[in-house]
Amino acid sequence: MNPTFAEIEKANSLRGNEIKKTPLIHSPTFSELTKSEVYLKAEFRQKTGSFKIRGAYYKIKSLSDDEKKHGVVAASAGNHAQGVALASALEEIPCTIVMPKNASPAKVAATRGYGANVILEGINYDESSAKAKEIANETGATMIHAFDDPQIIAAQGVIGLEILDDLPDVEEVYLPIGGGGLAAGTLIAIKEKNPNIKVIGVQSRSFPSMYESIKQGAITASGGARTIADGISVKVPGQLTFSIINKLIDEIVLVDDTEITKAMFLLMERMKFVVEPAGAVSLAYLISKKPAPGKKVVAVLAGGNVDMYLLGQIVDKGLAAMGRLLKLSILLPDRPGAFKDIVDEITLANANIVEVVHDRLSSNVNAGSAAVTMNLETQGKEQADALIEALRQKNVQFTLLT
C-alpha cells in the first residue's frame, strides 16, 4: 500500500502534543556562505533528537488493541531505536529493540532509558534485523521498520507540510537520504501542494545506494566504505521508498566526510546547533556546491544524536580545515634556547600554543636532537600561512601534520 497525502494529513492530526512542530530558522550566516536564502528545518530539536520519533509514534499509535498487547520489536543502532522506545513508552506497550553489539554505549543507554528491552545481537544492522524478525515471529510482536512502511513514511511527510506552512514560497528543499523514509514522505507532501518546488536528496558518497538505484532504474545495493554519517549508511534502499523517490525526486547528490565535518563545525560555531553527521548532509551540500544562488532554500537538519568523542574530533578537524588549528612536528638541536627561538616566532605571529609534546627517545630522533609536536591555534588561514613561511625563512626543520 502506498502512503497518500491524506494519510500524511491524518498523521499530522494525530500527533497530539507529543510530536513537536520544529522551527524553521533563517540563517544569515549560511545565506551569505551559499549565496542563497537559507532556512534550517531543526528536526534535531525533536523529542529523542531526531525526526524518527514522528514515524514511530504514528505507526505505534495506529496499532490495534490486540497488536499493542503483543508489543513491538525493531532493529536499529540509533535514532529509530530511541523513537520506537519512546513511542512504546507513551502508549504503554512492551518494546524490544535489537541493536548491534558495537552500537554506541550512549545510544544503548538512551534506548534503555526510554524503557525498552535492549538485546545486543550481531555486528551490523542486517544481523540485528534478522534477530528482530525472529523475535517477532516467536512472540507475535509487530515489527516496526525504520523506513519501508506506509505509515512511517506518511508521518515523516508531515515535515513537508510544516515547511510549506512556514515558508510557502520555498523554491528548493534539501534533505538527507538513507533508506528513504524521510525523503519519500516529504516528496509526497510537497509535490501534492506545489509540484514546482524542487526536492533534492543528499547521500553520503560512501553509501550512495538510492543514488545508484535511481541511476540504474532498479534497486541496487551500494556502499560500505567507512563514513561518519552512520545514520544514512544504508546499503539497500526500501522497495516502497525507492518506488516513491524514483517517481518524484528532482535530483540526488553526494557529499563526503570532509564536507560533512565542515558543515557540523560551522553549525556549532555560528548557530550553536549540535547536529549529527547524517543530519548535516543537506547543509554540507549547500555549503560546498552553492547550487541555488539567489533562491529560497530549506535544508532539513534531521537529527542531533552525535557521539561525544566524535564531536571532539569534529571541532579539531573543523578548526584545522579552516586554518585555525595547526599541528607541526619540529626537529630541533637539543640545546638550551632552541625551543625558545620557535616560541618567539609563534609569539610574533600572535598564535596560541594549545599543546606541546617533547620527544628525545623515539628511534627516528637522532642523538643530539629533539622532536617537538605542537598544536597551535591561529586566527585563520592567512595567519597560519604567515607563520609557516616565517619558520621556513628561519630554516626550521618541520613537517605540517594538518
TORKOL-4160 file (C-alpha; in steps of 0.2 Angstrom, whole numbers, padded with zeros to 4 digits, m for minus):
402
<pt num="1" X="0000" Y="0000" Z="0000"/>
<pt num="2" X="0007" Y="0017" Z="m0005"/>
<pt num="3" X="0006" Y="0031" Z="0008"/>
<pt num="4" X="m0005" Y="0046" Z="0002"/>
<pt num="5" X="m0007" Y="0064" Z="0005"/>
<pt num="6" X="m0022" Y="0061" Z="0015"/>
<pt num="7" X="m0013" Y="0049" Z="0026"/>
<pt num="8" X="0000" Y="0062" Z="0029"/>
<pt num="9" X="m0013" Y="0074" Z="0034"/>
<pt num="10" X="m0020" Y="0061" Z="0046"/>
<pt num="11" X="m0003" Y="0058" Z="0054"/>
<pt num="12" X="m0002" Y="0077" Z="0057"/>
<pt num="13" X="m0019" Y="0077" Z="0065"/>
<pt num="14" X="m0015" Y="0063" Z="0077"/>
<pt num="15" X="0002" Y="0068" Z="0083"/>
<pt num="16" X="m0006" Y="0077" Z="0098"/>
<pt num="17" X="0007" Y="0086" Z="0110"/>
<pt num="18" X="0020" Y="0073" Z="0109"/>
<pt num="19" X="0027" Y="0077" Z="0092"/>
<pt num="20" X="0034" Y="0095" Z="0090"/>
<pt num="21" X="0032" Y="0106" Z="0075"/>
<pt num="22" X="0050" Y="0110" Z="0074"/>
<pt num="23" X="0056" Y="0128" Z="0070"/>
<pt num="24" X="0061" Y="0134" Z="0053"/>
<pt num="25" X="0076" Y="0146" Z="0056"/>
<pt num="26" X="0083" Y="0158" Z="0043"/>
<pt num="27" X="0102" Y="0159" Z="0044"/>
<pt num="28" X="0110" Y="0175" Z="0038"/>
<pt num="29" X="0127" Y="0166" Z="0040"/>
<pt num="30" X="0123" Y="0151" Z="0029"/>
<pt num="31" X="0114" Y="0163" Z="0017"/>
<pt num="32" X="0130" Y="0173" Z="0014"/>
<pt num="33" X="0141" Y="0157" Z="0013"/>
<pt num="34" X="0130" Y="0149" Z="0000"/>
<pt num="35" X="0123" Y="0164" Z="m0009"/>
<pt num="36" X="0105" Y="0158" Z="m0006"/>
<pt num="37" X="0092" Y="0162" Z="0006"/>
<pt num="38" X="0094" Y="0148" Z="0018"/>
<pt num="39" X="0082" Y="0141" Z="0031"/>
<pt num="40" X="0086" Y="0127" Z="0043"/>
<pt num="41" X="0072" Y="0114" Z="0047"/>
<pt num="42" X="0078" Y="0110" Z="0065"/>
<pt num="43" X="0072" Y="0092" Z="0067"/>
<pt num="44" X="0087" Y="0089" Z="0079"/>
<pt num="45" X="0076" Y="0098" Z="0092"/>
<pt num="46" X="0063" Y="0085" Z="0090"/>
<pt num="47" X="0060" Y="0073" Z="0105"/>
<pt num="48" X="0074" Y="0059" Z="0105"/>
<pt num="49" X="0084" Y="0071" Z="0095"/>
<pt num="50" X="0078" Y="0066" Z="0078"/>
<pt num="51" X="0064" Y="0066" Z="0066"/>
<pt num="52" X="0062" Y="0047" Z="0068"/>
<pt num="53" X="0050" Y="0049" Z="0083"/>
<pt num="54" X="0037" Y="0055" Z="0070"/>
<pt num="55" X="0035" Y="0039" Z="0061"/>
<pt num="56" X="0037" Y="0028" Z="0076"/>
<pt num="57" X="0024" Y="0037" Z="0086"/>
<pt num="58" X="0011" Y="0037" Z="0072"/>
<pt num="59" X="0014" Y="0019" Z="0067"/>
<pt num="60" X="0013" Y="0013" Z="0085"/>
<pt num="61" X="m0002" Y="0023" Z="0089"/>
<pt num="62" X="m0011" Y="0016" Z="0074"/>
<pt num="63" X="m0009" Y="m0002" Z="0080"/>
<pt num="64" X="m0025" Y="m0012" Z="0085"/>
<pt num="65" X="m0028" Y="m0016" Z="0104"/>
<pt num="66" X="m0023" Y="m0034" Z="0100"/>
<pt num="67" X="m0007" Y="m0029" Z="0092"/>
<pt num="68" X="m0002" Y="m0017" Z="0106"/>
<pt num="69" X="m0004" Y="m0032" Z="0118"/>
<pt num="70" X="0009" Y="m0042" Z="0109"/>
<pt num="71" X="0021" Y="m0026" Z="0109"/>
<pt num="72" X="0033" Y="m0021" Z="0096"/>
<pt num="73" X="0051" Y="m0025" Z="0090"/>
<pt num="74" X="0063" Y="m0016" Z="0080"/>
<pt num="75" X="0081" Y="m0016" Z="0074"/>
<pt num="76" X="0092" Y="m0001" Z="0075"/>
<pt num="77" X="0108" Y="0006" Z="0080"/>
<pt num="78" X="0102" Y="0023" Z="0084"/>
<pt num="79" X="0088" Y="0036" Z="0081"/>
<pt num="80" X="0075" Y="0024" Z="0076"/>
<pt num="81" X="0078" Y="0013" Z="0091"/>
<pt num="82" X="0075" Y="0028" Z="0103"/>
<pt num="83" X="0060" Y="0034" Z="0093"/>
<pt num="84" X="0052" Y="0017" Z="0094"/>
<pt num="85" X="0057" Y="0015" Z="0113"/>
<pt num="86" X="0049" Y="0032" Z="0117"/>
<pt num="87" X="0033" Y="0029" Z="0107"/>
<pt num="88" X="0031" Y="0012" Z="0115"/>
<pt num="89" X="0033" Y="0020" Z="0132"/>
<pt num="90" X="0020" Y="0034" Z="0128"/>
<pt num="91" X="0007" Y="0020" Z="0123"/>
<pt num="92" X="0012" Y="0009" Z="0137"/>
<pt num="93" X="0016" Y="m0006" Z="0127"/>
<pt num="94" X="0030" Y="m0019" Z="0128"/>
<pt num="95" X="0045" Y="m0015" Z="0117"/>
<pt num="96" X="0061" Y="m0024" Z="0112"/>
<pt num="97" X="0075" Y="m0016" Z="0102"/>
<pt num="98" X="0089" Y="m0027" Z="0094"/>
<pt num="99" X="0105" Y="m0017" Z="0092"/>
<pt num="100" X="0122" Y="m0022" Z="0085"/>
<pt num="101" X="0135" Y="m0027" Z="0098"/>
<pt num="102" X="0146" Y="m0012" Z="0093"/>
<pt num="103" X="0132" Y="0001" Z="0095"/>
<pt num="104" X="0137" Y="0017" Z="0104"/>
<pt num="105" X="0135" Y="0014" Z="0123"/>
<pt num="106" X="0127" Y="0031" Z="0124"/>
<pt num="107" X="0114" Y="0026" Z="0111"/>
<pt num="108" X="0111" Y="0009" Z="0120"/>
<pt num="109" X="0109" Y="0018" Z="0137"/>
<pt num="110" X="0097" Y="0031" Z="0129"/>
<pt num="111" X="0086" Y="0017" Z="0122"/>
<pt num="112" X="0085" Y="0008" Z="0138"/>
<pt num="113" X="0082" Y="0024" Z="0147"/>
<pt num="114" X="0065" Y="0026" Z="0137"/>
<pt num="115" X="0060" Y="0009" Z="0144"/>
<pt num="116" X="0064" Y="m0003" Z="0130"/>
<pt num="117" X="0071" Y="m0021" Z="0132"/>
<pt num="118" X="0088" Y="m0020" Z="0123"/>
<pt num="119" X="0096" Y="m0035" Z="0115"/>
<pt num="120" X="0113" Y="m0034" Z="0108"/>
<pt num="121" X="0114" Y="m0046" Z="0093"/>
<pt num="122" X="0125" Y="m0046" Z="0078"/>
<pt num="123" X="0139" Y="m0034" Z="0072"/>
<pt num="124" X="0128" Y="m0024" Z="0059"/>
<pt num="125" X="0110" Y="m0019" Z="0055"/>
<pt num="126" X="0107" Y="m0034" Z="0044"/>
<pt num="127" X="0111" Y="m0047" Z="0058"/>
<pt num="128" X="0101" Y="m0037" Z="0071"/>
<pt num="129" X="0086" Y="m0036" Z="0059"/>
<pt num="130" X="0087" Y="m0055" Z="0057"/>
<pt num="131" X="0086" Y="m0057" Z="0076"/>
<pt num="132" X="0072" Y="m0044" Z="0077"/>
<pt num="133" X="0062" Y="m0054" Z="0064"/>
<pt num="134" X="0065" Y="m0070" Z="0074"/>
<pt num="135" X="0058" Y="m0062" Z="0090"/>
<pt num="136" X="0043" Y="m0055" Z="0080"/>
<pt num="137" X="0039" Y="m0072" Z="0073"/>
<pt num="138" X="0041" Y="m0081" Z="0091"/>
<pt num="139" X="0031" Y="m0068" Z="0101"/>
<pt num="140" X="0018" Y="m0060" Z="0089"/>
<pt num="141" X="0026" Y="m0043" Z="0091"/>
<pt num="142" X="0024" Y="m0031" Z="0077"/>
<pt num="143" X="0040" Y="m0027" Z="0068"/>
<pt num="144" X="0042" Y="m0008" Z="0066"/>
<pt num="145" X="0053" Y="m0005" Z="0051"/>
<pt num="146" X="0064" Y="0010" Z="0051"/>
<pt num="147" X="0058" Y="0017" Z="0034"/>
<pt num="148" X="0050" Y="0005" Z="0022"/>
<pt num="149" X="0032" Y="0006" Z="0029"/>
<pt num="150" X="0017" Y="0017" Z="0023"/>
<pt num="151" X="0013" Y="0024" Z="0040"/>
<pt num="152" X="0031" Y="0028" Z="0044"/>
<pt num="153" X="0033" Y="0037" Z="0028"/>
<pt num="154" X="0017" Y="0047" Z="0030"/>
<pt num="155" X="0022" Y="0053" Z="0047"/>
<pt num="156" X="0039" Y="0059" Z="0041"/>
<pt num="157" X="0030" Y="0068" Z="0027"/>
<pt num="158" X="0022" Y="0080" Z="0040"/>
<pt num="159" X="0039" Y="0088" Z="0039"/>
<pt num="160" X="0035" Y="0094" Z="0021"/>
<pt num="161" X="0018" Y="0101" Z="0027"/>
<pt num="162" X="0027" Y="0111" Z="0041"/>
<pt num="163" X="0040" Y="0118" Z="0029"/>
<pt num="164" X="0026" Y="0124" Z="0017"/>
<pt num="165" X="0016" Y="0131" Z="0031"/>
<pt num="166" X="0031" Y="0142" Z="0037"/>
<pt num="167" X="0038" Y="0146" Z="0020"/>
<pt num="168" X="0025" Y="0144" Z="0006"/>
<pt num="169" X="0037" Y="0152" Z="m0007"/>
<pt num="170" X="0051" Y="0140" Z="m0004"/>
<pt num="171" X="0060" Y="0135" Z="m0021"/>
<pt num="172" X="0071" Y="0121" Z="m0016"/>
<pt num="173" X="0071" Y="0108" Z="m0002"/>
<pt num="174" X="0087" Y="0098" Z="0003"/>
<pt num="175" X="0086" Y="0083" Z="0014"/>
<pt num="176" X="0096" Y="0068" Z="0019"/>
<pt num="177" X="0093" Y="0050" Z="0011"/>
<pt num="178" X="0097" Y="0034" Z="0020"/>
<pt num="179" X="0083" Y="0021" Z="0017"/>
<pt num="180" X="0072" Y="0035" Z="0010"/>
<pt num="181" X="0058" Y="0036" Z="0023"/>
<pt num="182" X="0060" Y="0055" Z="0026"/>
<pt num="183" X="0063" Y="0059" Z="0008"/>
<pt num="184" X="0048" Y="0049" Z="0002"/>
<pt num="185" X="0036" Y="0056" Z="0014"/>
<pt num="186" X="0042" Y="0074" Z="0011"/>
<pt num="187" X="0041" Y="0072" Z="m0008"/>
<pt num="188" X="0023" Y="0066" Z="m0007"/>
<pt num="189" X="0018" Y="0081" Z="0004"/>
<pt num="190" X="0027" Y="0095" Z="m0006"/>
<pt num="191" X="0023" Y="0088" Z="m0023"/>
<pt num="192" X="0005" Y="0087" Z="m0019"/>
<pt num="193" X="0004" Y="0105" Z="m0014"/>
<pt num="194" X="0016" Y="0113" Z="m0026"/>
<pt num="195" X="0025" Y="0101" Z="m0039"/>
<pt num="196" X="0036" Y="0116" Z="m0045"/>
<pt num="197" X="0046" Y="0115" Z="m0029"/>
<pt num="198" X="0062" Y="0106" Z="m0031"/>
<pt num="199" X="0067" Y="0092" Z="m0019"/>
<pt num="200" X="0085" Y="0086" Z="m0018"/>
<pt num="201" X="0091" Y="0071" Z="m0009"/>
<pt num="202" X="0108" Y="0071" Z="m0001"/>
<pt num="203" X="0118" Y="0055" Z="0002"/>
<pt num="204" X="0135" Y="0050" Z="0009"/>
<pt num="205" X="0147" Y="0046" Z="m0005"/>
<pt num="206" X="0152" Y="0031" Z="0005"/>
<pt num="207" X="0134" Y="0024" Z="0004"/>
<pt num="208" X="0126" Y="0030" Z="m0012"/>
<pt num="209" X="0113" Y="0016" Z="m0013"/>
<pt num="210" X="0097" Y="0027" Z="m0018"/>
<pt num="211" X="0108" Y="0037" Z="m0030"/>
<pt num="212" X="0114" Y="0022" Z="m0039"/>
<pt num="213" X="0097" Y="0014" Z="m0038"/>
<pt num="214" X="0089" Y="0029" Z="m0047"/>
<pt num="215" X="0103" Y="0029" Z="m0059"/>
<pt num="216" X="0100" Y="0011" Z="m0063"/>
<pt num="217" X="0081" Y="0012" Z="m0063"/>
<pt num="218" X="0081" Y="m0003" Z="m0051"/>
<pt num="219" X="0085" Y="m0006" Z="m0033"/>
<pt num="220" X="0104" Y="m0008" Z="m0032"/>
<pt num="221" X="0115" Y="m0012" Z="m0017"/>
<pt num="222" X="0129" Y="0000" Z="m0015"/>
<pt num="223" X="0141" Y="0007" Z="m0002"/>
<pt num="224" X="0151" Y="0000" Z="0013"/>
<pt num="225" X="0166" Y="0012" Z="0015"/>
<pt num="226" X="0169" Y="0020" Z="0032"/>
<pt num="227" X="0159" Y="0036" Z="0035"/>
<pt num="228" X="0155" Y="0047" Z="0050"/>
<pt num="229" X="0137" Y="0048" Z="0043"/>
<pt num="230" X="0131" Y="0031" Z="0051"/>
<pt num="231" X="0113" Y="0037" Z="0051"/>
<pt num="232" X="0112" Y="0036" Z="0032"/>
<pt num="233" X="0123" Y="0021" Z="0030"/>
<pt num="234" X="0110" Y="0010" Z="0021"/>
<pt num="235" X="0117" Y="m0002" Z="0008"/>
<pt num="236" X="0100" Y="m0007" Z="0001"/>
<pt num="237" X="0085" Y="0006" Z="m0001"/>
<pt num="238" X="0067" Y="0001" Z="0004"/>
<pt num="239" X="0056" Y="m0006" Z="m0010"/>
<pt num="240" X="0042" Y="0006" Z="m0006"/>
<pt num="241" X="0053" Y="0021" Z="m0003"/>
<pt num="242" X="0063" Y="0018" Z="m0019"/>
<pt num="243" X="0046" Y="0017" Z="m0030"/>
<pt num="244" X="0041" Y="0034" Z="m0022"/>
<pt num="245" X="0058" Y="0043" Z="m0024"/>
<pt num="246" X="0061" Y="0036" Z="m0041"/>
<pt num="247" X="0045" Y="0044" Z="m0047"/>
<pt num="248" X="0045" Y="0061" Z="m0038"/>
<pt num="249" X="0063" Y="0066" Z="m0034"/>
<pt num="250" X="0071" Y="0080" Z="m0044"/>
<pt num="251" X="0089" Y="0075" Z="m0040"/>
<pt num="252" X="0100" Y="0065" Z="m0028"/>
<pt num="253" X="0118" Y="0072" Z="m0024"/>
<pt num="254" X="0133" Y="0066" Z="m0014"/>
<pt num="255" X="0144" Y="0073" Z="m0001"/>
<pt num="256" X="0160" Y="0066" Z="0008"/>
<pt num="257" X="0165" Y="0066" Z="0026"/>
<pt num="258" X="0176" Y="0082" Z="0024"/>
<pt num="259" X="0161" Y="0092" Z="0018"/>
<pt num="260" X="0150" Y="0085" Z="0032"/>
<pt num="261" X="0163" Y="0089" Z="0045"/>
<pt num="262" X="0164" Y="0107" Z="0039"/>
<pt num="263" X="0145" Y="0109" Z="0040"/>
<pt num="264" X="0144" Y="0102" Z="0058"/>
<pt num="265" X="0158" Y="0113" Z="0064"/>
<pt num="266" X="0150" Y="0129" Z="0056"/>
<pt num="267" X="0133" Y="0124" Z="0064"/>
<pt num="268" X="0141" Y="0123" Z="0081"/>
<pt num="269" X="0151" Y="0139" Z="0079"/>
<pt num="270" X="0140" Y="0150" Z="0070"/>
<pt num="271" X="0122" Y="0144" Z="0075"/>
<pt num="272" X="0126" Y="0135" Z="0092"/>
<pt num="273" X="0117" Y="0119" Z="0084"/>
<pt num="274" X="0124" Y="0102" Z="0088"/>
<pt num="275" X="0119" Y="0091" Z="0073"/>
<pt num="276" X="0124" Y="0073" Z="0069"/>
<pt num="277" X="0134" Y="0069" Z="0053"/>
<pt num="278" X="0118" Y="0061" Z="0044"/>
<pt num="279" X="0108" Y="0076" Z="0049"/>
<pt num="280" X="0120" Y="0089" Z="0042"/>
<pt num="281" X="0122" Y="0082" Z="0024"/>
<pt num="282" X="0109" Y="0093" Z="0016"/>
<pt num="283" X="0118" Y="0109" Z="0023"/>
<pt num="284" X="0135" Y="0101" Z="0019"/>
<pt num="285" X="0130" Y="0100" Z="0000"/>
<pt num="286" X="0123" Y="0118" Z="0000"/>
<pt num="287" X="0140" Y="0125" Z="0008"/>
<pt num="288" X="0151" Y="0115" Z="m0003"/>
<pt num="289" X="0142" Y="0117" Z="m0020"/>
<pt num="290" X="0132" Y="0133" Z="m0019"/>
<pt num="291" X="0119" Y="0125" Z="m0031"/>
<pt num="292" X="0105" Y="0138" Z="m0029"/>
<pt num="293" X="0111" Y="0156" Z="m0030"/>
<pt num="294" X="0098" Y="0169" Z="m0026"/>
<pt num="295" X="0085" Y="0155" Z="m0022"/>
<pt num="296" X="0075" Y="0152" Z="m0006"/>
<pt num="297" X="0080" Y="0135" Z="0000"/>
<pt num="298" X="0077" Y="0124" Z="0015"/>
<pt num="299" X="0090" Y="0112" Z="0022"/>
<pt num="300" X="0082" Y="0098" Z="0034"/>
<pt num="301" X="0094" Y="0095" Z="0049"/>
<pt num="302" X="0087" Y="0078" Z="0053"/>
<pt num="303" X="0095" Y="0074" Z="0069"/>
<pt num="304" X="0107" Y="0079" Z="0083"/>
<pt num="305" X="0112" Y="0062" Z="0092"/>
<pt num="306" X="0131" Y="0063" Z="0090"/>
<pt num="307" X="0144" Y="0054" Z="0100"/>
<pt num="308" X="0153" Y="0065" Z="0111"/>
<pt num="309" X="0170" Y="0058" Z="0106"/>
<pt num="310" X="0166" Y="0061" Z="0088"/>
<pt num="311" X="0161" Y="0079" Z="0092"/>
<pt num="312" X="0178" Y="0082" Z="0099"/>
<pt num="313" X="0186" Y="0076" Z="0083"/>
<pt num="314" X="0174" Y="0087" Z="0073"/>
<pt num="315" X="0179" Y="0103" Z="0082"/>
<pt num="316" X="0198" Y="0099" Z="0079"/>
<pt num="317" X="0196" Y="0094" Z="0061"/>
<pt num="318" X="0185" Y="0109" Z="0058"/>
<pt num="319" X="0197" Y="0121" Z="0065"/>
<pt num="320" X="0211" Y="0113" Z="0055"/>
<pt num="321" X="0201" Y="0113" Z="0039"/>
<pt num="322" X="0199" Y="0132" Z="0042"/>
<pt num="323" X="0217" Y="0135" Z="0045"/>
<pt num="324" X="0214" Y="0139" Z="0063"/>
<pt num="325" X="0222" Y="0124" Z="0071"/>
<pt num="326" X="0240" Y="0119" Z="0065"/>
<pt num="327" X="0249" Y="0104" Z="0070"/>
<pt num="328" X="0268" Y="0104" Z="0067"/>
<pt num="329" X="0282" Y="0091" Z="0070"/>
<pt num="330" X="0298" Y="0101" Z="0073"/>
<pt num="331" X="0316" Y="0094" Z="0074"/>
<pt num="332" X="0327" Y="0104" Z="0085"/>
<pt num="333" X="0345" Y="0103" Z="0090"/>
<pt num="334" X="0345" Y="0098" Z="0109"/>
<pt num="335" X="0352" Y="0113" Z="0116"/>
<pt num="336" X="0346" Y="0127" Z="0128"/>
<pt num="337" X="0337" Y="0141" Z="0119"/>
<pt num="338" X="0332" Y="0131" Z="0103"/>
<pt num="339" X="0314" Y="0129" Z="0108"/>
<pt num="340" X="0313" Y="0147" Z="0114"/>
<pt num="341" X="0318" Y="0153" Z="0096"/>
<pt num="342" X="0302" Y="0143" Z="0089"/>
<pt num="343" X="0291" Y="0150" Z="0103"/>
<pt num="344" X="0297" Y="0168" Z="0099"/>
<pt num="345" X="0291" Y="0165" Z="0080"/>
<pt num="346" X="0275" Y="0159" Z="0086"/>
<pt num="347" X="0273" Y="0174" Z="0098"/>
<pt num="348" X="0277" Y="0186" Z="0084"/>
<pt num="349" X="0263" Y="0178" Z="0073"/>
<pt num="350" X="0251" Y="0180" Z="0088"/>
<pt num="351" X="0247" Y="0162" Z="0088"/>
<pt num="352" X="0242" Y="0152" Z="0103"/>
<pt num="353" X="0251" Y="0136" Z="0109"/>
<pt num="354" X="0237" Y="0123" Z="0113"/>
<pt num="355" X="0248" Y="0108" Z="0116"/>
<pt num="356" X="0267" Y="0103" Z="0116"/>
<pt num="357" X="0274" Y="0085" Z="0116"/>
<pt num="358" X="0293" Y="0084" Z="0118"/>
<pt num="359" X="0302" Y="0068" Z="0112"/>
<pt num="360" X="0320" Y="0063" Z="0113"/>
<pt num="361" X="0319" Y="0044" Z="0114"/>
<pt num="362" X="0310" Y="0039" Z="0098"/>
<pt num="363" X="0320" Y="0029" Z="0086"/>
<pt num="364" X="0318" Y="0042" Z="0072"/>
<pt num="365" X="0325" Y="0056" Z="0083"/>
<pt num="366" X="0344" Y="0056" Z="0081"/>
<pt num="367" X="0355" Y="0058" Z="0096"/>
<pt num="368" X="0358" Y="0077" Z="0100"/>
<pt num="369" X="0341" Y="0081" Z="0093"/>
<pt num="370" X="0324" Y="0083" Z="0100"/>
<pt num="371" X="0307" Y="0082" Z="0091"/>
<pt num="372" X="0293" Y="0093" Z="0096"/>
<pt num="373" X="0275" Y="0091" Z="0091"/>
<pt num="374" X="0264" Y="0107" Z="0093"/>
<pt num="375" X="0246" Y="0111" Z="0091"/>
<pt num="376" X="0244" Y="0129" Z="0088"/>
<pt num="377" X="0228" Y="0140" Z="0087"/>
<pt num="378" X="0228" Y="0154" Z="0074"/>
<pt num="379" X="0215" Y="0167" Z="0069"/>
<pt num="380" X="0214" Y="0159" Z="0051"/>
<pt num="381" X="0222" Y="0153" Z="0036"/>
<pt num="382" X="0231" Y="0169" Z="0032"/>
<pt num="383" X="0239" Y="0170" Z="0049"/>
<pt num="384" X="0244" Y="0151" Z="0048"/>
<pt num="385" X="0252" Y="0153" Z="0031"/>
<pt num="386" X="0262" Y="0168" Z="0038"/>
<pt num="387" X="0269" Y="0158" Z="0052"/>
<pt num="388" X="0273" Y="0143" Z="0041"/>
<pt num="389" X="0283" Y="0155" Z="0029"/>
<pt num="390" X="0292" Y="0163" Z="0044"/>
<pt num="391" X="0298" Y="0146" Z="0050"/>
<pt num="392" X="0304" Y="0141" Z="0033"/>
<pt num="393" X="0314" Y="0158" Z="0032"/>
<pt num="394" X="0322" Y="0153" Z="0048"/>
<pt num="395" X="0327" Y="0136" Z="0041"/>
<pt num="396" X="0317" Y="0127" Z="0054"/>
<pt num="397" X="0315" Y="0108" Z="0050"/>
<pt num="398" X="0297" Y="0104" Z="0052"/>
<pt num="399" X="0283" Y="0094" Z="0045"/>
<pt num="400" X="0265" Y="0100" Z="0043"/>
<pt num="401" X="0253" Y="0087" Z="0051"/>
<pt num="402" X="0237" Y="0096" Z="0047"/>
